Amino acid sequence: MSTADRAQGFLAGHGLVPEAVDVSSVQAAFLEEMENGLAGRDGSLAMIPTYITIDKPVPAGTPVTVLDAGGTNLRVATVTFAPSGTPTISGFRKTSMPGIDSHVSGDEFFSNLAEVVRPVCESSARVGFCFSYPTQITPDCDGRLLYWTKEIRAPEVEGVLIGSGLNEKLAAMGVKRKRIVILNDTIATLLAGKSFGSARRYSNYTGVIVGTGSNTAYVEENRNIRKLEGAGDGAMAINIESGNFARCPRSDFDRMFDATTSNPGKQMFEKMISGGYLGGVGLHVLRTAAQEGLLSAPAGTVINGWKDLSTKDMDDFLWNPYREGRFQTADFSEKDREVMMILCAAVIRRAAVLVAINISTPILKTGSGVSPLHPVCITVDGSTFYKTNTLKSRVEEHLRHIFEPRGVHFEMIQVEEAPIIGAAVAGLTV
């Protein structure tokens, strides 16, 4: 049996064969969870209404303060749009997200936010706050944190209104209260696509994040949001919180890794496709391969000594298995490297299939994109999507296989600083 055959047999035995993903079955489960969330029934997709529409013009020449809290970073800036719609970003500053390096209290969390935003918020009465965690949006566009993801340690903030908490701290510092609009980074990415793509006359818009975490947003008709009484006509952006989708078949490695995280049993889909977790899954693949004799004894000793494996380390190896870094050791033979390449690549290839399901299912639900004149605009943000070995090209290939037989047309775009631009649009138009 060849090395490749042994590796493929190992992956199949543990349930990690990208080609074996039943796309139609997973899509059907995803759609059912979407419907449950829209109706207010129990399920793994929150389907959070945002009360944000996409048909309002963005005022030119009006500055707006923007906060972007996502993953490990907290960013702040001022954004102004020209009459042409081109944004100008000024006063940009980046710092660590409170609670990422150590445990913080609720008071410390909001104090840290206020200290960051205070130097730049005097020029505007409005704040667009891109808050990239599961949050229940209120009709006035404040947001109540449901629970933390991405390893943030600030439990006292769960259940608290984020905009109100920040305004209280700003007021205590002598800053006049602001109109704060809370939105998810995925909604901001959708809005950024709308802002940059309006001249193209797309039929609909989808925002996708594949970075440290993962999520999807789309535009839903109000009449289909059955858990909202009296929503009226029109449509609004929906934050799916797709990272929590719980009905995707998992491999043994996913279960092993999930048990080591700070939130086992949650965000299971996100842990299969996003940069914050793919390396962790890969480490369990390699450890198990060593235990089952697919790798040499010296290689197994090295791998078992690793406490963790970042997605970047794994990706660097896939781009060049001989480059300096985590995998640079004489203990790995040529055969070891060949096996590890096959195993690590399978983690990325499986992620590509699932990302395509994540993107395509909401679009198919809306029935958009049936005319080549008016395709669906898919705006994707996140370094994992664009930098990870073969991920973007594989996702696009899977999307073509899904959409073309159904006559659905789409274009995928990237907007630089999408969360900041989208948050600015929301801050000025809501």
Legacy VTK file of the C-alpha trace (Angstrom):
# vtk DataFile Version 3.0
C-alpha trace
ASCII
DATASET POLYDATA
POINTS 430 float
0.000 0.000 0.000
1.362 3.426 -0.944
1.970 6.209 1.542
-0.933 8.184 0.068
-3.272 5.191 0.308
-2.352 4.625 3.954
-2.948 8.284 4.751
-6.310 8.312 2.981
-7.352 5.130 4.756
-6.429 6.680 8.088
-8.481 9.801 7.327
-11.467 7.736 6.197
-11.316 5.622 9.326
-11.621 8.735 11.464
-14.247 10.503 9.349
-12.142 13.231 7.755
-12.558 12.727 4.012
-13.544 15.987 2.281
-14.915 14.153 -0.752
-17.311 12.230 1.491
-19.132 15.350 2.726
-22.771 15.027 1.633
-23.291 18.622 0.526
-27.041 18.318 -0.097
-27.644 16.696 3.292
-25.665 19.316 5.198
-27.373 22.101 3.256
-30.788 20.672 4.110
-29.892 20.564 7.813
-28.495 24.102 7.630
-31.673 25.382 5.970
-33.855 23.667 8.558
-31.854 25.322 11.338
-32.248 28.685 9.585
-36.019 28.244 9.481
-36.061 27.256 13.145
-34.122 30.380 14.066
-36.345 32.673 12.009
-39.441 31.200 13.667
-37.990 31.448 17.177
-37.813 27.680 17.608
-34.954 25.884 19.320
-31.966 25.266 17.103
-28.290 25.979 16.660
-28.630 29.049 14.388
-29.672 32.211 16.219
-30.767 34.056 13.034
-30.472 37.427 14.753
-32.494 40.293 13.219
-30.382 43.439 12.951
-33.063 46.048 12.074
-30.586 47.266 9.445
-31.797 47.742 5.878
-29.523 48.128 2.876
-31.406 50.721 0.836
-30.486 53.986 2.600
-27.987 56.433 1.036
-24.779 57.190 2.924
-24.399 60.923 3.677
-21.233 62.482 2.285
-18.888 64.630 4.349
-20.243 63.512 7.731
-17.641 61.938 10.019
-18.547 58.874 12.068
-16.547 57.138 14.781
-15.994 53.428 14.211
-15.048 50.701 16.668
-14.145 47.242 15.439
-13.948 44.548 18.103
-13.110 41.248 16.496
-10.938 38.294 17.365
-7.887 39.434 19.306
-7.843 43.090 18.217
-9.802 46.250 19.043
-9.589 48.988 16.405
-10.888 52.551 16.363
-11.005 55.179 13.612
-12.988 58.032 12.077
-14.532 57.487 8.644
-15.868 60.075 6.198
-17.408 59.299 2.798
-16.857 61.458 -0.289
-19.804 62.255 -2.616
-18.528 59.423 -4.861
-18.899 57.017 -1.941
-15.161 56.600 -1.429
-14.343 56.334 2.296
-11.468 58.089 4.069
-10.189 56.508 7.287
-8.336 58.691 9.789
-7.225 58.476 13.410
-6.731 54.739 13.121
-5.533 52.948 16.251
-5.254 49.251 17.124
-4.905 47.606 20.529
-5.649 44.266 22.170
-9.217 43.217 22.809
-10.035 43.401 26.552
-10.218 39.895 27.959
-7.958 38.237 25.401
-4.786 38.304 27.484
-6.342 37.930 30.936
-9.669 37.787 32.756
-11.398 41.191 33.103
-14.479 42.309 35.011
-17.431 43.975 33.331
-16.371 47.351 34.675
-12.829 46.879 33.388
-14.101 45.792 29.993
-16.192 48.907 29.374
-13.551 51.188 30.888
-11.019 49.800 28.435
-13.404 50.386 25.520
-14.088 53.959 26.606
-10.394 54.764 26.976
-9.787 53.603 23.419
-12.684 55.472 21.805
-12.548 58.719 23.796
-9.624 60.348 21.898
-11.362 60.042 18.510
-15.078 60.358 19.215
-15.331 64.129 19.745
-15.723 64.797 16.003
-18.937 62.804 15.675
-22.177 62.257 17.554
-22.456 58.796 16.009
-20.565 55.559 16.564
-20.734 52.468 14.393
-19.578 49.607 16.595
-18.654 46.408 14.776
-18.911 43.880 17.615
-17.924 40.456 16.333
-19.522 38.175 18.918
-23.004 36.608 19.235
-25.196 39.561 20.183
-28.947 40.061 20.367
-29.714 43.312 18.563
-32.478 45.519 19.988
-34.876 47.560 17.803
-32.854 50.689 18.579
-29.680 48.872 17.403
-28.021 48.400 20.750
-26.775 44.866 21.312
-26.922 42.435 24.234
-24.001 39.987 24.283
-25.294 36.404 24.250
-21.985 34.675 24.941
-18.322 35.103 24.176
-16.429 33.279 21.445
-12.766 33.404 20.361
-11.513 32.773 23.900
-12.494 36.193 25.335
-12.559 36.088 29.156
-15.028 38.704 30.399
-18.014 36.675 31.667
-19.676 39.584 33.469
-20.340 41.244 30.104
-22.566 38.388 28.913
-26.192 39.523 28.967
-25.232 43.223 29.059
-26.131 45.926 26.485
-22.841 46.846 24.832
-23.746 50.299 23.495
-25.336 51.396 26.774
-22.370 50.107 28.781
-19.945 52.061 26.619
-22.076 55.228 26.760
-22.191 55.064 30.554
-18.411 54.931 30.778
-17.997 57.750 28.255
-20.476 59.885 30.200
-18.503 59.233 33.389
-15.441 60.577 31.563
-17.293 63.758 30.598
-18.020 62.757 27.002
-21.460 63.551 25.600
-23.575 60.437 24.975
-23.358 59.065 21.451
-25.770 57.381 19.087
-24.125 53.922 19.096
-25.159 51.372 16.474
-24.089 47.800 17.245
-23.626 45.366 14.402
-21.766 42.141 13.773
-18.635 42.068 11.620
-20.468 39.889 9.135
-23.256 42.465 8.787
-20.580 45.148 8.394
-18.957 43.115 5.637
-22.309 42.801 3.875
-22.814 46.578 4.118
-19.311 47.224 2.820
-20.145 45.097 -0.220
-23.343 47.061 -0.746
-21.441 50.340 -0.475
-18.771 49.338 -2.993
-20.987 47.315 -5.311
-24.088 49.462 -5.694
-23.206 50.476 -9.268
-23.159 46.802 -10.299
-26.864 46.338 -9.488
-26.542 43.045 -7.685
-29.726 41.149 -6.885
-28.742 40.524 -3.269
-25.854 40.720 -0.828
-24.164 38.265 1.488
-21.417 38.955 4.017
-19.015 36.209 5.045
-16.231 36.079 7.626
-13.563 33.406 7.490
-10.871 34.619 9.838
-10.171 33.869 13.471
-13.858 32.948 13.615
-16.506 32.409 10.979
-20.019 33.650 10.293
-22.441 34.525 7.509
-25.074 37.241 7.025
-27.688 37.764 4.337
-30.789 39.849 3.596
-34.156 38.306 4.505
-37.691 39.444 3.731
-39.359 40.696 6.917
-42.387 38.493 6.332
-40.162 35.430 6.713
-38.846 36.507 10.118
-41.766 34.947 11.932
-40.368 35.527 15.427
-40.740 39.288 14.862
-44.325 40.456 15.170
-45.217 43.550 13.194
-41.913 43.771 11.342
-43.803 45.208 8.378
-42.814 45.157 4.748
-39.316 45.279 3.404
-36.230 43.327 4.338
-33.395 43.451 6.815
-29.952 41.957 7.260
-29.846 38.779 9.343
-26.841 37.673 11.373
-27.005 33.895 11.072
-24.325 33.103 13.693
-23.468 30.172 11.474
-20.384 29.245 13.475
-22.681 27.586 15.991
-24.296 25.254 13.414
-24.415 21.926 15.235
-25.633 19.432 12.666
-22.552 19.032 10.495
-20.971 15.563 10.755
-17.728 15.752 12.725
-14.604 13.630 12.594
-12.947 11.990 15.575
-10.362 14.767 15.454
-13.025 17.475 15.731
-14.379 15.828 18.869
-10.915 15.462 20.376
-10.058 19.077 19.736
-13.442 20.414 20.834
-12.948 18.815 24.254
-9.754 20.865 24.756
-11.334 24.269 24.039
-12.793 26.696 26.555
-16.304 26.193 25.138
-16.742 22.496 24.314
-19.964 21.721 22.481
-20.311 25.286 21.175
-19.296 26.893 17.880
-18.694 23.419 16.478
-19.002 24.495 12.832
-16.645 27.412 13.398
-14.076 25.009 14.854
-14.099 23.094 11.560
-13.533 26.060 9.231
-11.904 29.074 10.908
-8.354 30.187 11.549
-8.685 30.178 15.299
-9.133 26.416 15.286
-7.910 24.652 12.126
-4.399 24.241 13.503
-5.811 22.661 16.655
-7.732 20.117 14.596
-4.586 19.473 12.570
-2.559 18.813 15.712
-4.979 16.071 16.777
-4.793 14.585 13.275
-0.996 14.437 13.478
-0.911 13.110 17.038
-3.334 10.342 16.191
-1.381 9.507 13.044
1.769 9.168 15.144
-0.014 6.939 17.665
-1.268 4.691 14.872
2.146 4.303 13.276
1.727 6.460 10.167
4.710 8.558 11.239
8.169 7.559 12.404
8.965 7.279 16.106
11.206 10.410 16.075
8.439 12.396 14.351
5.889 11.169 16.876
8.115 12.263 19.743
8.381 15.773 18.304
4.656 16.107 17.606
3.622 14.748 21.005
5.852 17.399 22.562
3.929 20.213 20.884
1.457 21.827 23.256
-0.388 23.486 20.390
-0.268 24.098 16.654
-1.425 27.356 15.120
-3.222 27.498 11.815
-0.386 29.690 10.537
2.198 27.050 11.449
0.217 24.405 9.592
-0.361 26.717 6.644
3.329 27.633 6.428
4.126 23.928 6.205
1.594 23.427 3.412
3.035 26.304 1.414
6.607 25.001 1.864
7.289 21.833 3.883
10.985 22.746 4.138
10.767 26.356 5.291
12.017 27.445 8.697
9.394 27.164 11.396
7.552 24.690 13.534
8.086 21.765 11.150
11.777 22.429 10.541
13.499 19.482 12.236
15.705 16.624 11.098
13.421 14.253 13.024
10.893 14.419 10.155
11.823 12.103 7.302
10.733 12.624 3.700
8.009 10.024 4.210
6.862 11.801 7.400
6.565 15.060 5.506
4.621 13.425 2.700
2.133 11.934 5.158
1.810 15.188 7.082
1.199 17.138 3.876
-1.681 14.834 2.964
-3.178 14.983 6.464
-2.892 18.757 6.944
-4.202 19.418 3.432
-7.286 17.320 4.228
-8.146 19.687 7.085
-8.112 22.636 4.672
-9.927 20.779 1.896
-12.716 19.775 4.280
-12.962 23.377 5.492
-13.400 24.558 1.887
-16.428 22.315 1.344
-18.047 23.523 4.556
-17.351 27.203 3.838
-19.083 26.763 0.473
-22.109 25.251 2.230
-22.045 28.138 4.696
-22.131 30.678 1.853
-24.467 28.956 -0.577
-27.351 27.871 1.639
-28.657 31.362 2.545
-28.343 32.455 -1.095
-30.322 29.452 -2.311
-32.959 30.199 0.327
-33.552 33.703 -1.054
-33.797 32.579 -4.678
-31.493 35.412 -5.739
-28.995 35.556 -8.581
-31.063 33.919 -11.308
-30.195 36.608 -13.865
-26.627 37.032 -15.143
-27.323 40.780 -15.187
-27.933 40.774 -11.438
-25.754 38.214 -9.668
-25.482 37.852 -5.908
-22.643 39.850 -4.349
-20.654 37.740 -1.896
-18.300 39.903 0.166
-15.768 37.845 2.086
-13.484 39.174 4.798
-10.832 37.415 6.852
-7.173 36.596 6.384
-7.806 32.876 6.794
-9.903 32.855 3.626
-7.432 34.775 1.498
-4.097 33.520 2.849
-4.646 29.855 3.718
-3.213 27.400 1.217
-5.761 26.666 -1.595
-8.766 27.613 0.575
-10.153 30.467 -1.556
-9.787 28.659 -4.876
-11.373 25.497 -3.487
-14.331 27.414 -2.044
-14.929 29.099 -5.395
-14.784 25.729 -7.148
-17.329 24.227 -4.754
-19.611 27.245 -5.177
-19.578 26.826 -8.945
-20.514 23.169 -8.555
-23.378 24.137 -6.246
-24.713 27.163 -8.135
-24.252 26.448 -11.834
-26.690 23.505 -12.038
-29.287 25.748 -10.355
-28.702 28.707 -12.668
-27.483 30.954 -9.849
-24.975 33.687 -10.734
-22.590 35.165 -8.191
-19.562 37.390 -7.841
-17.165 37.257 -4.928
-15.525 40.532 -3.900
-13.101 41.721 -1.272
-13.420 45.153 0.358
-10.356 46.436 2.166
-11.180 47.170 5.814
-14.693 45.817 5.288
-15.724 45.734 8.984
-14.697 49.369 9.459
-16.353 50.574 6.241
-19.547 48.626 6.955
-19.719 49.845 10.541
-19.343 53.412 9.267
-22.248 52.871 6.847
-24.415 51.590 9.693
-23.375 54.400 12.021
-24.428 56.995 9.451
-27.617 55.416 8.143
-29.356 53.744 11.103
LINES 1 431
430 0 1 2 3 4 5 6 7 8 9 10 11 12 13 14 15 16 17 18 19 20 21 22 23 24 25 26 27 28 29 30 31 32 33 34 35 36 37 38 39 40 41 42 43 44 45 46 47 48 49 50 51 52 53 54 55 56 57 58 59 60 61 62 63 64 65 66 67 68 69 70 71 72 73 74 75 76 77 78 79 80 81 82 83 84 85 86 87 88 89 90 91 92 93 94 95 96 97 98 99 100 101 102 103 104 105 106 107 108 109 110 111 112 113 114 115 116 117 118 119 120 121 122 123 124 125 126 127 128 129 130 131 132 133 134 135 136 137 138 139 140 141 142 143 144 145 146 147 148 149 150 151 152 153 154 155 156 157 158 159 160 161 162 163 164 165 166 167 168 169 170 171 172 173 174 175 176 177 178 179 180 181 182 183 184 185 186 187 188 189 190 191 192 193 194 195 196 197 198 199 200 201 202 203 204 205 206 207 208 209 210 211 212 213 214 215 216 217 218 219 220 221 222 223 224 225 226 227 228 229 230 231 232 233 234 235 236 237 238 239 240 241 242 243 244 245 246 247 248 249 250 251 252 253 254 255 256 257 258 259 260 261 262 263 264 265 266 267 268 269 270 271 272 273 274 275 276 277 278 279 280 281 282 283 284 285 286 287 288 289 290 291 292 293 294 295 296 297 298 299 300 301 302 303 304 305 306 307 308 309 310 311 312 313 314 315 316 317 318 319 320 321 322 323 324 325 326 327 328 329 330 331 332 333 334 335 336 337 338 339 340 341 342 343 344 345 346 347 348 349 350 351 352 353 354 355 356 357 358 359 360 361 362 363 364 365 366 367 368 369 370 371 372 373 374 375 376 377 378 379 380 381 382 383 384 385 386 387 388 389 390 391 392 393 394 395 396 397 398 399 400 401 402 403 404 405 406 407 408 409 410 411 412 413 414 415 416 417 418 419 420 421 422 423 424 425 426 427 428 429
